[in-house]
Amino acid sequence: MRTTGTRNTALLMGFLGLSMPALAAIVTWDGGGANSDWLTAGNWSDDAAVNPANDYAIATSSPRAATNSPTAFPGKSLAVSMGGQLAWKDTSIIGQNGLALDGGTILVVVNNKILTSTNGGITVNNVNGATGTTIDVGSGLAFTMIGALSGSGAVTKTGAGILTIMSNSPSYSGNIVVSDGLFNPAGYLSNSTATVTLNTGGSLDVQNGLYIPNVTLNGGAITNSAGSKSLVANITVQSTSYLAGGGAAAGAGLQGTLSGSG
């Protein structure tokens, strides 16, 4: 490790009577508190109240998974990392530098709750291979995320419920895999490599009108639950898939290229 530059900077600042700025600490979840609340001091490695100067990471679900509360998370940032699980049961905000999806799991446990991360957005990092971060929305549940996606990592949507992402995400370049249930993006993905993959059991709802550079149909379905809107995309069909309209969707359509052998 090279330390010469840091040492010289420290000596110079000491000579000038200045102090070096403190680096933000990364505090990790250990679940050692009396409950699973993300604001309980004993659940974090420093056993202290969540501090706006620190970054926080949930990288384990032992002995208990983290659970959000209706109070906004006041830390500088929050990461849900591989091995970690965040159970989402209330509508709340992640402030400052936002949320990082680093290969862990967000498990939705209560219907019609909202995660808002508009200041720092939602960064999807390229970890955990093709699965990336899992968002599990069970049957009968709906979950909304508000915040622009960025990064190149994958998101896998599981569970028979509905996932809605509200914000336009022009810089996101990864793959959203819908393995089960309904994905309802209410914003566009415009990066040329951004992809939505629909596996058997997974559906994409185009009720809001969508621009997605690439859609891969691997047994899933494209639906339109309301409105006469179109999906603009390059569509690759890998196996038997479905296009379904109905109701007010009679005028819905597809624009773009169609390829593949399915």
C-alpha positions as CSV (number, residue, x, y, z in Angstrom):
1,M,0.0,0.0,0.0
2,R,1.3,3.4,-0.9
3,T,1.1,5.9,2.0
4,T,3.7,8.5,1.1
5,G,1.1,10.9,-0.4
6,T,-1.2,10.7,2.6
7,R,1.7,11.1,5.1
8,N,3.1,14.1,3.3
9,T,-0.4,15.7,3.1
10,A,-0.9,15.1,6.8
11,L,2.5,16.6,7.6
12,L,1.8,19.7,5.4
13,M,-1.6,20.2,6.9
14,G,-0.1,19.8,10.4
15,F,2.5,22.4,9.6
16,L,-0.2,24.8,8.4
17,G,-2.3,24.1,11.5
18,L,-5.0,22.4,9.6
19,S,-6.7,19.1,10.2
20,M,-7.5,16.4,7.7
21,P,-11.2,15.8,7.0
22,A,-12.5,12.6,8.5
23,L,-13.5,9.8,6.1
24,A,-17.0,8.5,6.3
25,A,-17.2,5.2,8.1
26,I,-18.9,2.2,6.6
27,V,-21.1,0.7,9.4
28,T,-22.5,-2.8,8.9
29,W,-25.6,-4.5,10.0
30,D,-25.1,-7.2,12.7
31,G,-28.7,-7.5,14.0
32,G,-27.6,-7.4,17.6
33,G,-30.4,-5.1,18.8
34,A,-33.6,-5.9,20.6
35,N,-35.7,-5.8,17.4
36,S,-35.1,-5.7,13.6
37,D,-35.7,-1.9,13.1
38,W,-33.0,-0.2,10.9
39,L,-32.9,2.7,13.4
40,T,-32.1,0.6,16.4
41,A,-28.5,1.4,17.4
42,G,-27.7,-2.1,18.6
43,N,-28.3,-3.5,15.2
44,W,-25.3,-1.8,13.7
45,S,-21.6,-2.6,14.2
46,D,-20.9,0.6,16.0
47,D,-23.9,0.2,18.4
48,A,-24.7,3.8,17.8
49,A,-27.6,5.8,16.4
50,V,-27.6,6.1,12.6
51,N,-25.4,9.0,11.8
52,P,-25.8,11.3,8.7
53,A,-22.0,11.2,8.3
54,N,-21.7,7.5,7.9
55,D,-22.4,5.0,5.1
56,Y,-24.3,1.8,6.0
57,A,-24.4,-1.7,4.6
58,I,-26.7,-4.6,5.2
59,A,-24.6,-7.6,4.3
60,T,-26.0,-10.3,6.6
61,S,-29.4,-11.5,7.7
62,S,-28.1,-13.2,10.8
63,P,-29.4,-13.3,13.5
64,R,-32.3,-11.2,12.0
65,A,-33.0,-9.4,8.7
66,A,-33.2,-5.6,8.8
67,T,-36.7,-4.0,8.7
68,N,-37.4,-0.5,7.6
69,S,-39.6,1.9,9.6
70,P,-41.8,4.8,8.5
71,T,-39.0,7.2,9.7
72,A,-36.6,8.2,7.0
73,F,-33.2,6.5,7.1
74,P,-30.8,9.3,8.1
75,G,-27.5,7.8,7.1
76,K,-25.4,9.1,4.3
77,S,-26.2,6.1,2.2
78,L,-27.5,2.6,2.5
79,A,-26.4,-0.6,0.6
80,V,-28.2,-3.9,0.5
81,S,-25.3,-6.2,-0.2
82,M,-24.8,-9.9,-0.9
83,G,-26.1,-12.0,2.0
84,G,-28.2,-9.2,3.3
85,Q,-31.9,-8.8,3.4
86,L,-34.0,-5.7,3.9
87,A,-37.7,-6.4,4.8
88,W,-39.8,-3.6,3.5
89,K,-43.0,-3.0,5.6
90,D,-43.5,0.8,5.6
91,T,-43.4,3.8,3.3
92,S,-40.1,5.7,4.0
93,I,-37.3,7.6,2.4
94,I,-33.6,6.9,2.0
95,G,-31.9,10.3,2.0
96,Q,-28.6,11.9,1.0
97,N,-26.6,9.7,-1.3
98,G,-29.4,7.2,-1.8
99,L,-29.7,3.4,-2.0
100,A,-27.1,1.0,-3.5
101,L,-28.3,-2.5,-4.6
102,D,-25.2,-4.7,-4.2
103,G,-26.5,-8.2,-4.6
104,G,-28.8,-8.6,-1.6
105,T,-32.5,-8.9,-1.3
106,I,-35.4,-6.5,-0.7
107,L,-38.3,-8.6,0.7
108,V,-41.7,-6.8,0.5
109,V,-43.9,-7.9,3.4
110,V,-46.7,-5.3,3.5
111,N,-48.9,-4.2,0.6
112,N,-48.8,-0.8,-1.2
113,K,-45.7,0.6,0.4
114,I,-43.2,3.0,-1.2
115,L,-39.4,3.3,-1.2
116,T,-38.3,6.8,-2.1
117,S,-34.6,7.6,-3.0
118,T,-34.8,10.7,-5.1
119,N,-31.8,12.6,-3.8
120,G,-29.1,10.0,-4.5
121,G,-31.2,7.7,-6.7
122,I,-30.8,3.9,-6.8
123,T,-27.4,2.6,-7.8
124,V,-27.4,-1.0,-9.1
125,N,-23.9,-2.3,-8.9
126,N,-22.6,-5.2,-11.0
127,V,-22.3,-7.9,-8.3
128,N,-23.8,-11.4,-7.9
129,G,-23.6,-12.1,-11.6
130,A,-26.8,-12.4,-13.7
131,T,-29.1,-12.4,-10.6
132,G,-27.8,-9.2,-9.1
133,T,-30.1,-7.9,-6.5
134,T,-33.4,-9.6,-5.8
135,I,-36.7,-7.7,-5.2
136,D,-39.3,-10.2,-3.9
137,V,-42.9,-9.0,-4.1
138,G,-45.2,-11.8,-3.0
139,S,-48.7,-12.6,-4.2
140,G,-51.3,-10.0,-3.5
141,L,-48.6,-7.3,-2.8
142,A,-47.6,-4.2,-4.7
143,F,-44.4,-2.2,-4.2
144,T,-43.3,1.1,-5.6
145,M,-39.8,2.4,-5.9
146,I,-39.3,6.2,-6.6
147,G,-35.8,7.1,-7.7
148,A,-33.7,7.0,-10.9
149,L,-31.8,3.8,-11.5
150,S,-28.1,3.9,-12.5
151,G,-25.3,1.5,-12.8
152,S,-24.8,-1.7,-14.8
153,G,-25.9,-4.5,-12.4
154,A,-28.9,-6.8,-12.7
155,V,-32.1,-6.7,-10.8
156,T,-34.2,-9.9,-10.5
157,K,-37.9,-9.4,-9.7
158,T,-39.4,-12.5,-8.0
159,G,-42.8,-13.2,-6.4
160,A,-46.3,-13.0,-8.0
161,G,-46.9,-9.4,-6.9
162,I,-46.4,-6.0,-8.7
163,L,-43.2,-4.0,-8.8
164,T,-43.5,-0.4,-10.1
165,I,-40.4,1.9,-10.7
166,M,-41.6,5.4,-11.1
167,S,-38.6,7.4,-12.3
168,N,-36.9,7.9,-15.7
169,S,-33.5,6.1,-15.6
170,P,-31.4,7.2,-18.7
171,S,-28.1,6.1,-17.2
172,Y,-29.1,2.5,-16.2
173,S,-27.4,0.0,-18.5
174,G,-28.2,-3.4,-16.8
175,N,-30.8,-6.1,-17.0
176,I,-34.0,-6.3,-15.1
177,V,-35.1,-9.9,-15.0
178,V,-38.8,-10.5,-14.3
179,S,-39.0,-14.1,-13.1
180,D,-42.5,-13.9,-11.7
181,G,-45.3,-11.4,-11.3
182,L,-45.8,-8.0,-13.0
183,F,-43.2,-5.3,-13.7
184,N,-44.8,-1.9,-14.2
185,P,-42.1,0.7,-15.1
186,A,-43.6,4.2,-15.1
187,G,-40.4,5.7,-16.6
188,Y,-38.1,5.1,-19.6
189,L,-34.8,3.3,-19.8
190,S,-32.9,4.9,-22.6
191,N,-29.3,3.6,-22.3
192,S,-28.6,1.4,-25.4
193,T,-27.7,-1.7,-23.4
194,A,-30.6,-1.5,-20.9
195,T,-32.7,-4.7,-21.1
196,V,-35.8,-6.1,-19.5
197,T,-36.0,-10.0,-19.7
198,L,-39.3,-11.7,-19.2
199,N,-39.1,-15.3,-18.0
200,T,-42.0,-17.7,-17.8
201,G,-44.3,-16.3,-15.2
202,G,-43.1,-12.8,-15.6
203,S,-45.0,-9.9,-17.3
204,L,-44.3,-6.4,-18.5
205,D,-47.2,-3.9,-18.3
206,V,-47.0,-1.1,-20.8
207,Q,-50.0,0.9,-19.5
208,N,-47.9,4.1,-19.2
209,G,-46.2,3.8,-22.6
210,L,-42.6,2.7,-22.5
211,Y,-39.3,3.2,-24.2
212,I,-37.0,0.3,-23.4
213,P,-34.0,-0.3,-25.7
214,N,-34.1,-4.1,-25.4
215,V,-36.7,-6.6,-24.3
216,T,-36.0,-10.4,-24.2
217,L,-39.0,-12.7,-24.2
218,N,-38.1,-15.9,-22.6
219,G,-41.5,-17.3,-22.0
220,G,-43.1,-14.2,-20.4
221,A,-45.8,-11.8,-21.5
222,I,-46.2,-8.2,-22.5
223,T,-49.5,-6.8,-21.3
224,N,-51.4,-3.5,-21.2
225,S,-53.8,-3.1,-18.3
226,A,-55.0,0.4,-19.2
227,G,-54.7,3.0,-21.9
228,S,-53.8,2.8,-25.6
229,K,-50.0,3.0,-25.2
230,S,-47.1,1.5,-27.1
231,L,-43.9,-0.2,-26.2
232,V,-40.9,1.0,-28.2
233,A,-38.2,-1.6,-28.0
234,N,-36.0,-4.1,-29.8
235,I,-37.6,-7.4,-28.9
236,T,-35.8,-10.7,-29.0
237,V,-38.1,-13.8,-28.7
238,Q,-36.2,-16.8,-27.2
239,S,-39.1,-19.1,-26.4
240,T,-42.9,-19.1,-26.7
241,S,-44.2,-15.8,-25.2
242,Y,-47.4,-13.9,-25.1
243,L,-48.9,-10.4,-26.0
244,A,-52.1,-9.7,-24.1
245,G,-54.3,-6.6,-24.3
246,G,-57.9,-6.2,-23.1
247,G,-60.1,-3.5,-21.7
248,A,-58.9,0.0,-22.7
249,A,-55.7,-1.5,-24.3
250,A,-57.3,-2.2,-27.7
251,G,-55.1,0.5,-29.3
252,A,-51.8,-0.6,-27.7
253,G,-49.0,-1.6,-30.0
254,L,-45.3,-2.4,-30.4
255,Q,-42.7,-0.4,-32.2
256,G,-39.2,-1.5,-33.0
257,T,-37.5,-4.7,-34.3
258,L,-38.5,-8.3,-33.7
259,S,-35.9,-11.0,-33.8
260,G,-35.2,-14.5,-32.4
261,S,-36.4,-18.0,-33.0
262,G,-39.1,-18.3,-30.3
